[in-house]
Amino acid sequence: MSAVVLEATGLRKRFGATVALDGAGLSLRAGEIHALMGQNGAGKSTLIKLLTGVEAPDAGTITLDGRTIAPATPLDAQREGISTVYQEVNLCPNLSVAENLFAGRYPRGRLGLVDWKQVRAGARALLRELHLDIDVDRPLSGYPVAVQQMVAIARALGVSARVLVLDEPTSSLDEGEVRELFAVMRRLRERGMAILFVTHFLDQVYAVSDRITVLRNGGLVGEFLPAQLPHAALVTAMVGREVGMAAGRDPGGDGAGEGAVLVEARGLARRGSLRPVDLQLRAGEVLALGGLLGSGRTELARLLFGLDRADQGRLCIDDAPVDLRHPAEAVAHGLALCPEERKTEGIVAGLSVRENIVLALQARLGWRRALAPSRQRELAQRFVALLGIKAGDSEAAAGTLSGGNQQKVVLARWLATAPRLLILDEPTRGIDIAAKQEIMGEVVRLAREGMAVLFISAEIEELTRLGDRIAVMRDRHLAGELPGGSSGAQVLALIAGEAGTGAEGRA
């Protein structure tokens, strides 16, 4: 058995009334990939913050190579040889790829000037580790999120000597990029690096991990070998109870497909982002929308909600043409959008849970019709209870909640407006299994009560489980539709552009 590189024991951390960690810990060994698992609110993010100097523990110890350390900042942690890649890319989009890779540690030549030739060469070498061939002089903002994530990982590889912490590194990567990342992780493992891998994808855990540590409610459940912990046992360890999959829609039941057409896109397109799309959204129905990264899913959602304006085609609501020039106009028509990027486009971290929940409703009413504080508290308490939002208090800052609970707060904000159409763009991305089931169950309930739901997901299982109809985007156009009850293989074939799916193609 290899030597322990980093060990945390008895870590405790409290944020106000919320106990984030209570005696948690783990041990990382040289030459291993160690998965950290737990549902949202279990303490994973807090543990990472303590290991990397973002927060200081209230109690407990952290040792590196047998020596007690107490990093006060992420830079301190990097100097100790601990580097982190977070779920949300934390780089400078206005700088070039090379500048991002070497920011704060530029090689210098004569007279102390930056050796840009060495910077570019070093950047290319780091990216080759990930089999990524891109222009290192181009601004980072010019690349899609998936590439930006890979650049963040490459930067971490460049500054880390002993420990690499990967916090949901695959959240924005497609299957091919995930395979490339795993290959890099295995090569680093062979060199003796200790890797802490945080993910919500169970299959990824078993594909690449040597050991698994499970947290629950801020405490340590245990440390396991993957062979000792089958999928079902891992889920049970994470949530403390057996969790069944969310009840799916009954294809052909509940009047699916019989509701009135609420929103219809007719040849809707935007130059450079979306080719003409024909699509119907019906009351009381979940339309599940799938496709690979860059296929046009989010672009379609933005057009439907007025965040972007179409330059071709027509959008109709209740069979009447509309020209949505602003999201406020979409809200006035009864539309709501929970965006994919909850950190930057969804949650307002500095506002309380209550303020976040009433935000959209207050905007819809106008600031001259201010919601009374008692009404605000009533709404907040109602949706906290309805969605099972875990917060010490509705006055707690939303930014202190776990990712899954933040997602629920964004969902509550839009449910408070009583929308007719709810657009959910990757609502389960980066959240734990239990939270996923709760959100998926809520989607089913809302559709059964008559709401139209557009559910966008990269997870084929979610599409097949929830969709009364399943639509697939490919190459920025609608590749086709499948009926509810279609198999994952049929959906995958349509995504891949294979014939014989039985889809109603609209290329």
C-alpha positions as CSV (number, residue, x, y, z in Angstrom):
1,M,0.0,0.0,0.0
2,S,1.3,3.4,-1.0
3,A,2.2,6.1,1.5
4,V,-0.4,8.6,2.7
5,V,0.3,12.0,1.2
6,L,-2.5,14.1,2.7
7,E,-4.7,13.3,5.7
8,A,-7.6,15.2,7.2
9,T,-9.1,14.1,10.6
10,G,-11.9,15.4,12.8
11,L,-12.6,18.4,10.6
12,R,-15.5,20.6,11.8
13,K,-16.9,23.7,10.3
14,R,-20.0,25.8,11.1
15,F,-21.5,28.6,9.0
16,G,-23.9,30.4,11.3
17,A,-26.6,27.9,12.3
18,T,-25.5,25.5,9.6
19,V,-23.1,22.7,10.6
20,A,-21.3,22.0,7.3
21,L,-18.8,19.5,8.7
22,D,-18.9,17.5,11.9
23,G,-15.8,15.3,12.4
24,A,-15.2,14.6,8.7
25,G,-11.9,13.5,7.1
26,L,-10.2,11.4,4.5
27,S,-6.7,10.2,3.5
28,L,-5.1,10.5,0.1
29,R,-2.3,8.2,-1.0
30,A,0.4,8.6,-3.5
31,G,-0.5,7.1,-6.9
32,E,-4.2,6.8,-6.4
33,I,-7.5,8.4,-7.6
34,H,-9.7,8.8,-4.6
35,A,-13.4,9.6,-5.1
36,L,-15.3,11.8,-2.6
37,M,-19.0,11.1,-2.7
38,G,-22.1,12.5,-0.9
39,Q,-25.3,14.2,-1.6
40,N,-25.6,18.0,-1.8
41,G,-25.2,19.4,1.7
42,A,-23.1,16.4,2.8
43,G,-20.0,18.7,3.2
44,K,-17.9,17.8,0.1
45,S,-17.4,21.4,-1.0
46,T,-16.7,22.6,2.5
47,L,-14.1,19.8,3.0
48,I,-12.4,20.9,-0.3
49,K,-12.4,24.5,0.9
50,L,-10.6,23.5,4.1
51,L,-8.0,21.4,2.3
52,T,-7.3,24.3,-0.1
53,G,-7.2,27.3,2.2
54,V,-10.5,28.9,1.1
55,E,-11.9,28.4,4.6
56,A,-10.2,27.6,8.0
57,P,-11.6,24.7,10.1
58,D,-13.1,25.3,13.5
59,A,-11.5,22.0,14.6
60,G,-9.5,19.1,13.3
61,T,-6.1,18.7,11.6
62,I,-4.7,18.5,8.1
63,T,-1.3,16.8,7.5
64,L,0.8,16.7,4.3
65,D,3.6,14.1,4.2
66,G,3.1,13.7,8.0
67,R,3.5,17.5,8.6
68,T,0.6,19.5,10.0
69,I,-0.4,22.3,7.6
70,A,-2.9,25.2,7.9
71,P,-3.2,26.9,4.5
72,A,-4.7,30.4,4.9
73,T,-5.3,31.0,1.2
74,P,-5.5,28.9,-2.0
75,L,-2.1,30.3,-2.9
76,D,-0.7,28.9,0.4
77,A,-2.2,25.5,-0.6
78,Q,-0.6,25.7,-4.0
79,R,2.7,26.4,-2.5
80,E,2.3,23.3,-0.4
81,G,1.6,21.3,-3.5
82,I,-2.2,21.2,-3.4
83,S,-4.0,22.5,-6.5
84,T,-7.8,22.6,-7.2
85,V,-10.0,22.7,-10.3
86,Y,-13.5,23.7,-9.3
87,Q,-16.9,22.9,-10.9
88,E,-17.3,26.5,-12.1
89,V,-14.3,27.5,-14.2
90,N,-12.3,30.1,-12.3
91,L,-10.1,31.7,-14.9
92,C,-9.7,35.1,-16.6
93,P,-11.7,35.0,-19.9
94,N,-10.1,38.2,-21.2
95,L,-6.6,36.7,-21.1
96,S,-5.2,34.3,-23.6
97,V,-5.0,30.6,-22.9
98,A,-1.3,30.8,-22.3
99,E,-1.7,33.8,-19.9
100,N,-4.3,31.8,-18.0
101,L,-2.0,28.8,-17.7
102,F,0.9,30.8,-16.3
103,A,-0.7,33.8,-14.6
104,G,1.2,34.5,-11.4
105,R,4.2,32.4,-12.3
106,Y,5.4,33.8,-15.6
107,P,8.9,32.6,-16.6
108,R,11.3,35.5,-16.8
109,G,14.3,36.1,-18.9
110,R,17.0,38.7,-19.0
111,L,16.2,42.0,-17.2
112,G,13.3,40.3,-15.5
113,L,11.0,40.5,-18.5
114,V,8.4,37.8,-19.2
115,D,9.7,35.2,-21.6
116,W,6.7,34.9,-23.8
117,K,8.3,32.3,-26.0
118,Q,8.7,30.0,-23.0
119,V,5.1,30.8,-21.9
120,R,3.7,29.7,-25.2
121,A,5.9,26.6,-25.4
122,G,5.0,25.7,-21.8
123,A,1.3,26.2,-22.5
124,R,1.4,23.9,-25.5
125,A,3.2,21.3,-23.5
126,L,0.6,21.4,-20.7
127,L,-2.3,21.1,-23.1
128,R,-0.7,18.2,-24.9
129,E,-1.1,16.3,-21.6
130,L,-4.8,16.6,-22.2
131,H,-4.5,15.9,-25.9
132,L,-5.8,19.4,-26.5
133,D,-4.5,21.2,-29.6
134,I,-5.7,24.8,-29.6
135,D,-4.3,28.3,-30.3
136,V,-2.7,29.4,-26.9
137,D,-2.6,33.0,-28.0
138,R,-6.4,33.2,-28.4
139,P,-8.5,34.7,-25.6
140,L,-10.0,32.1,-23.3
141,S,-13.5,33.6,-23.9
142,G,-13.3,32.5,-27.5
143,Y,-13.5,28.9,-26.6
144,P,-16.6,26.9,-25.4
145,V,-17.1,26.0,-21.7
146,A,-15.8,22.5,-22.2
147,V,-12.5,23.7,-23.5
148,Q,-12.2,26.3,-20.8
149,Q,-12.7,23.5,-18.2
150,M,-9.8,21.6,-19.8
151,V,-7.6,24.6,-19.7
152,A,-8.4,25.0,-16.0
153,I,-7.3,21.4,-15.5
154,A,-4.1,22.0,-17.5
155,R,-3.3,25.0,-15.2
156,A,-3.8,22.8,-12.1
157,L,-1.5,20.2,-13.5
158,G,1.1,22.9,-14.1
159,V,1.1,24.2,-10.5
160,S,0.5,21.0,-8.5
161,A,3.3,18.8,-7.3
162,R,1.7,16.4,-4.9
163,V,-2.1,16.7,-4.7
164,L,-4.7,17.5,-7.4
165,V,-8.3,18.1,-6.3
166,L,-10.9,17.8,-9.1
167,D,-14.3,19.2,-8.1
168,E,-16.8,18.0,-10.8
169,P,-14.2,18.4,-13.6
170,T,-16.3,16.5,-16.1
171,S,-19.5,18.6,-15.7
172,S,-18.9,20.5,-19.0
173,L,-17.1,17.7,-20.9
174,D,-18.5,15.4,-23.5
175,E,-17.8,11.7,-23.5
176,G,-14.7,11.9,-25.6
177,E,-13.3,14.7,-23.4
178,V,-14.1,12.7,-20.3
179,R,-12.1,9.7,-21.7
180,E,-9.2,12.0,-22.4
181,L,-9.3,13.4,-18.9
182,F,-9.4,9.9,-17.4
183,A,-6.4,9.0,-19.4
184,V,-4.5,12.0,-18.1
185,M,-5.6,11.2,-14.5
186,R,-4.3,7.6,-14.9
187,R,-1.0,8.9,-16.2
188,L,-0.7,11.2,-13.3
189,R,-1.5,8.4,-10.9
190,E,1.3,6.3,-12.4
191,R,3.7,9.2,-11.7
192,G,2.7,9.1,-8.0
193,M,0.2,12.0,-7.8
194,A,-2.6,11.8,-5.3
195,I,-5.9,12.8,-6.9
196,L,-9.1,13.7,-5.1
197,F,-12.0,13.3,-7.6
198,V,-15.4,14.7,-6.8
199,T,-18.3,13.8,-9.1
200,H,-22.0,13.0,-9.1
201,F,-21.7,10.5,-11.9
202,L,-21.6,7.0,-10.4
203,D,-20.3,5.3,-13.5
204,Q,-17.3,7.7,-13.6
205,V,-16.5,6.8,-10.0
206,Y,-16.3,3.1,-10.8
207,A,-14.5,3.7,-14.1
208,V,-11.5,5.5,-12.7
209,S,-11.4,5.5,-8.8
210,D,-9.2,3.3,-6.6
211,R,-11.0,4.2,-3.3
212,I,-14.2,6.0,-2.3
213,T,-14.9,8.2,0.8
214,V,-18.5,8.9,1.5
215,L,-19.8,11.9,3.5
216,R,-23.3,12.3,4.9
217,N,-24.7,15.3,6.8
218,G,-21.2,16.6,7.4
219,G,-19.9,13.4,8.9
220,L,-17.7,10.6,7.6
221,V,-19.7,7.4,6.6
222,G,-16.6,5.4,5.7
223,E,-13.9,4.7,3.2
224,F,-14.4,1.8,0.7
225,L,-12.8,0.0,-2.2
226,P,-15.1,0.1,-5.3
227,A,-15.4,-3.7,-5.3
228,Q,-16.7,-3.5,-1.8
229,L,-19.4,-1.0,-2.7
230,P,-21.8,-1.8,-5.5
231,H,-23.8,1.1,-7.0
232,A,-26.9,0.5,-4.8
233,A,-24.8,0.3,-1.7
234,L,-23.0,3.5,-2.6
235,V,-26.3,5.4,-3.0
236,T,-27.6,4.0,0.3
237,A,-24.3,5.1,2.1
238,M,-24.7,8.6,0.6
239,V,-28.4,9.2,1.6
240,G,-28.8,6.9,4.6
241,R,-31.7,5.1,3.0
242,E,-32.6,3.3,-0.2
243,V,-33.5,5.7,-2.9
244,G,-35.6,4.6,-5.8
245,M,-35.6,6.4,-9.2
246,A,-38.1,9.2,-9.6
247,A,-41.4,8.1,-10.9
248,G,-41.4,8.6,-14.6
249,R,-44.3,9.7,-16.8
250,D,-46.6,7.1,-18.0
251,P,-46.4,7.3,-21.7
252,G,-49.8,7.6,-23.1
253,G,-51.2,8.2,-19.6
254,D,-52.5,11.3,-17.9
255,G,-53.5,12.7,-21.3
256,A,-49.9,13.1,-22.5
257,G,-49.8,14.7,-25.9
258,E,-53.4,15.8,-25.7
259,G,-52.9,19.2,-24.1
260,A,-53.4,22.4,-26.0
261,V,-50.3,23.8,-27.8
262,L,-49.1,26.6,-25.6
263,V,-45.9,27.6,-27.3
264,E,-44.8,26.9,-30.9
265,A,-41.6,27.6,-32.7
266,R,-42.0,27.8,-36.5
267,G,-38.7,27.9,-38.3
268,L,-37.2,29.7,-35.4
269,A,-33.5,30.5,-36.0
270,R,-30.6,32.8,-35.1
271,R,-27.7,33.3,-37.4
272,G,-24.5,31.6,-36.1
273,S,-26.3,29.8,-33.2
274,L,-29.4,27.9,-34.3
275,R,-30.7,26.6,-37.6
276,P,-34.5,26.7,-38.2
277,V,-36.4,24.7,-35.6
278,D,-40.1,23.6,-35.5
279,L,-41.2,22.7,-32.0
280,Q,-44.5,22.5,-30.0
281,L,-44.8,22.7,-26.2
282,R,-48.1,21.5,-24.8
283,A,-49.9,22.0,-21.5
284,G,-49.6,19.1,-19.1
285,E,-46.6,17.6,-21.0
286,V,-42.9,17.2,-20.4
287,L,-40.9,17.7,-23.6
288,A,-37.4,16.3,-22.9
289,L,-34.7,17.9,-25.0
290,G,-31.4,16.2,-25.4
291,G,-28.2,16.5,-27.5
292,L,-24.5,16.9,-27.1
293,L,-22.6,20.0,-25.9
294,G,-22.9,22.7,-28.6
295,S,-25.9,21.0,-30.3
296,G,-28.1,24.1,-29.8
297,R,-30.2,23.1,-26.7
298,T,-29.4,26.2,-24.6
299,E,-29.5,28.5,-27.7
300,L,-33.1,27.3,-28.3
301,A,-34.0,27.9,-24.7
302,R,-32.6,31.5,-24.9
303,L,-34.7,32.2,-28.0
304,L,-37.9,30.9,-26.4
305,F,-37.3,33.1,-23.3
306,G,-36.3,36.3,-25.1
307,L,-32.7,36.3,-23.9
308,D,-31.7,36.3,-27.6
309,R,-33.8,37.5,-30.5
310,A,-34.5,35.3,-33.5
311,D,-33.7,36.6,-36.9
312,Q,-35.7,34.0,-38.8
313,G,-39.0,32.2,-38.2
314,R,-41.8,32.9,-35.7
315,L,-42.6,32.2,-32.1
316,C,-46.3,31.8,-31.2
317,I,-48.0,31.7,-27.8
318,D,-51.6,30.5,-27.7
319,D,-51.4,30.4,-31.5
320,A,-50.7,34.2,-31.6
321,P,-47.3,35.4,-33.0
322,V,-45.1,37.2,-30.4
323,D,-41.8,39.0,-30.6
324,L,-40.1,38.6,-27.3
325,R,-37.6,41.5,-27.0
326,H,-36.7,40.9,-23.4
327,P,-37.2,38.2,-20.7
328,A,-39.7,40.4,-18.9
329,E,-42.0,40.0,-21.9
330,A,-41.6,36.3,-21.7
331,V,-42.4,36.3,-18.0
332,A,-45.5,38.4,-18.7
333,H,-46.7,35.7,-21.1
334,G,-46.2,33.1,-18.4
335,L,-42.8,31.7,-19.3
336,A,-40.0,30.9,-16.9
337,L,-36.4,29.8,-17.4
338,C,-34.1,28.1,-14.9
339,P,-30.7,28.6,-16.6
340,E,-27.9,26.0,-16.8
341,E,-25.3,28.3,-15.1
342,R,-27.0,28.8,-11.7
343,K,-23.9,30.5,-10.2
344,T,-23.7,33.3,-12.8
345,E,-27.3,33.5,-14.3
346,G,-29.5,32.0,-11.6
347,I,-28.8,32.4,-8.0
348,V,-28.0,35.8,-6.4
349,A,-25.5,34.6,-3.9
350,G,-25.5,37.7,-1.7
351,L,-29.3,37.8,-1.3
352,S,-31.2,35.7,1.2
353,V,-33.1,32.6,0.3
354,R,-36.3,34.6,0.7
355,E,-35.2,37.4,-1.5
356,N,-34.1,35.0,-4.2
357,I,-37.5,33.2,-4.2
358,V,-39.6,36.4,-4.5
359,L,-37.2,38.1,-7.0
360,A,-39.0,37.1,-10.3
361,L,-42.5,37.6,-8.9
362,Q,-41.6,41.1,-7.6
363,A,-40.2,42.0,-11.0
364,R,-43.3,40.7,-12.7
365,L,-45.5,42.8,-10.4
366,G,-43.4,45.9,-10.7
367,W,-41.6,47.8,-8.0
368,R,-44.6,50.0,-7.3
369,R,-46.5,46.9,-6.1
370,A,-44.0,45.8,-3.5
371,L,-44.7,42.4,-1.9
372,A,-45.3,42.8,1.8
373,P,-42.7,41.3,4.1
374,S,-45.3,38.9,5.5
375,R,-46.2,37.7,2.0
376,Q,-42.5,37.3,1.1
377,R,-41.9,35.1,4.2
378,E,-45.1,33.1,3.4
379,L,-43.9,32.4,-0.1
380,A,-40.4,31.5,1.1
381,Q,-41.6,29.1,3.8
382,R,-44.0,27.5,1.3
383,F,-41.4,26.7,-1.3
384,V,-38.7,25.8,1.2
385,A,-41.2,23.1,2.5
386,L,-42.5,22.1,-0.9
387,L,-39.1,21.6,-2.5
388,G,-37.3,20.4,0.7
389,I,-34.7,23.2,0.5
390,K,-32.1,22.7,3.2
391,A,-31.2,26.0,4.8
392,G,-30.7,27.0,8.4
393,D,-33.1,29.9,7.8
394,S,-34.9,31.6,4.9
395,E,-32.8,34.7,5.7
396,A,-29.6,32.8,5.1
397,A,-27.6,33.9,2.1
398,A,-28.3,31.7,-0.9
399,G,-24.6,31.5,-1.7
400,T,-24.0,29.5,1.5
401,L,-26.3,26.7,0.3
402,S,-25.1,23.5,-1.4
403,G,-25.4,23.4,-5.2
404,G,-28.5,21.2,-5.2
405,N,-30.3,23.5,-2.7
406,Q,-29.3,26.6,-4.8
407,Q,-30.9,24.9,-7.8
408,K,-34.1,24.4,-5.8
409,V,-34.1,28.0,-4.8
410,V,-33.9,29.1,-8.5
411,L,-36.7,26.6,-9.3
412,A,-38.8,28.1,-6.4
413,R,-38.2,31.6,-7.7
414,W,-39.9,30.7,-11.0
415,L,-42.6,28.5,-9.5
416,A,-43.6,31.6,-7.4
417,T,-44.6,33.3,-10.7
418,A,-47.1,30.4,-11.5
419,P,-45.7,29.9,-15.0
420,R,-47.5,28.2,-17.8
421,L,-44.3,27.0,-19.4
422,L,-41.2,26.1,-17.3
423,I,-37.9,25.8,-19.2
424,L,-35.3,23.8,-17.2
425,D,-31.8,23.9,-18.7
426,E,-29.8,21.1,-17.1
427,P,-31.5,21.4,-13.7
428,T,-29.7,18.3,-12.3
429,R,-26.2,19.2,-13.5
430,G,-23.7,19.0,-10.6
431,I,-26.2,18.0,-7.9
432,D,-26.4,14.7,-6.0
433,I,-28.7,11.7,-6.6
434,A,-31.3,12.4,-4.0
435,A,-31.7,16.1,-5.1
436,K,-32.0,14.9,-8.7
437,Q,-34.8,12.5,-7.8
438,E,-36.6,15.3,-5.9
439,I,-36.4,17.7,-8.8
440,M,-37.4,15.1,-11.3
441,G,-40.4,14.2,-9.1
442,E,-41.4,17.8,-8.9
443,V,-41.2,18.1,-12.7
444,V,-43.6,15.2,-13.0
445,R,-46.0,16.7,-10.5
446,L,-46.0,20.1,-12.2
447,A,-46.8,18.5,-15.6
448,R,-49.6,16.4,-14.1
449,E,-51.1,19.6,-12.8
450,G,-51.2,21.1,-16.3
451,M,-47.9,23.0,-16.7
452,A,-45.9,22.7,-19.9
453,V,-42.3,21.7,-19.1
454,L,-39.2,21.8,-21.4
455,F,-36.6,19.6,-19.7
456,I,-33.1,20.0,-21.2
457,S,-30.6,17.4,-20.1
458,A,-27.5,15.6,-21.3
459,E,-28.4,12.5,-19.3
460,I,-30.2,10.0,-21.6
461,E,-31.8,8.2,-18.6
462,E,-33.4,11.5,-17.5
463,L,-34.8,12.1,-21.0
464,T,-36.3,8.6,-21.3
465,R,-37.7,8.7,-17.7
466,L,-39.4,12.0,-17.8
467,G,-40.3,12.8,-21.4
468,D,-43.8,12.5,-22.8
469,R,-41.9,13.3,-26.0
470,I,-38.2,13.3,-26.5
471,A,-36.6,15.8,-28.9
472,V,-33.0,15.7,-29.9
473,M,-30.8,18.6,-31.1
474,R,-27.8,17.9,-33.3
475,D,-25.5,20.4,-35.1
476,R,-27.7,23.3,-34.0
477,H,-30.9,22.0,-35.5
478,L,-33.7,19.7,-34.4
479,A,-32.7,16.2,-35.5
480,G,-36.0,14.6,-34.6
481,E,-38.5,13.5,-32.0
482,L,-39.2,10.2,-30.3
483,P,-42.4,9.2,-28.4
484,G,-42.4,8.8,-24.6
485,G,-41.2,5.3,-23.6
486,S,-38.5,5.2,-26.2
487,S,-35.3,3.4,-25.2
488,G,-32.0,5.0,-24.4
489,A,-30.5,3.3,-27.4
490,Q,-33.0,5.0,-29.7
491,V,-32.2,8.4,-28.2
492,L,-28.5,7.7,-28.5
493,A,-28.9,6.7,-32.1
494,L,-30.7,9.9,-32.9
495,I,-28.0,12.0,-31.1
496,A,-25.4,10.1,-33.1
497,G,-27.2,10.7,-36.4
498,E,-27.8,7.0,-37.0
499,A,-30.6,5.7,-39.2
500,G,-33.4,3.4,-38.1
501,T,-34.4,5.2,-34.9
502,G,-38.0,5.5,-35.9
503,A,-37.8,9.2,-35.1
504,E,-39.8,11.9,-36.8
505,G,-36.7,13.7,-38.2
506,R,-37.0,17.5,-38.9
507,A,-33.6,18.2,-40.5
